[in-house]
Amino acid sequence: MRSYSRPAVLLGLSFCASSALFVANRLPTAAAADSKGIAAITVEEAKKDPDFAIQGEYAGELGDQDGKEKWGLQIIALGDGKFHAVAFRGGLPGEGWDKSDKVEVDGSASGGSATFKGEKGTAVIGDGVAKITTPDGKPLGDLKKAERKSPTIGKKPPEGAVVLFDGKNGDAFTDPKKFVDGLMSQGITSKQKFGDFSLHMEFLLSYMPAARGQSRANSGCYMQGRYEVQILDSFGLSGEHNECGGIYTINKPAVNMCLPPLAWQTYDVHYTAAKYDGDKKTANAKMTVRHNGVVIHDNVELPKATTAAPVAEGPEPGPIFLQDHGNPIRFRNIWLVEKK
């Protein structure tokens, strides 16, 4: 997949008298990716980095006696005590964000907490709480750390489903060596091939704070080996076609529902294969995708196969392919229901 930079840095943390209101100014785009540093695939490994305790999602109400409103905050660890924060009026994405302009500000850690300071306000984050104050130190409220969970985590396959992976063995895939500790690693292809289907899968992104862009926990789930739904640590990013949940080169997600690294996430995909008259395509493939329970693509047409897809477009059925892009990813509870 292509490399890209994190969005332009935004500075300036401001609150109006009646409610918490962030205001920001744009700086030049950050430099492109550097994949050096740790690539933790378990919480135990990630805890060796003190920044892991600060990164994540926070939510709550901010304001004064004239009124309060809900806010959501995503804190992205960037390595070496550096962070990037993204604030959402109304709540976190998928949980109240009103789609107004996001506010982004950089911060750094010292003594177990991270500080994000702008011209008109300050946020100090530590011990699972983001404390927000005005420039003169007046409290505007606390945002508490949130551990969100997809509503389809652990969803059981219905009767008649094709179970590709239930944690017992990797026999349904061409490379079962990647089956480790009850989880499946990236870089596998299902032996069975499919036409139309509904797919459920669960995945976990590694914690790679020093990496950027397409070097940060990159993989992808290919329907029929042809059309990719991107898997990537794009927690806190804008939500593009080459970020988590994007249909690569075709469509960006309606909302970026990517959770922080090392949180289990879900894709639930309803896929309709392309139609052919002989070798001539008469209708494009389509898919609806739910990321962590939220619809991010609604019956989107797929006019072309993903670049470098392992299976070319055609009338034949195809496999489920989980891409190996050199980053450790884990998968579990993979099954699908074929549409007859």
Order of alpha helices (4+ residues) and beta strands (2+ residues): beta-beta-alpha-beta-beta-beta-beta-beta-beta-beta-beta-beta-beta-beta-beta-beta-beta-beta-beta-beta-beta-beta-beta-beta-beta
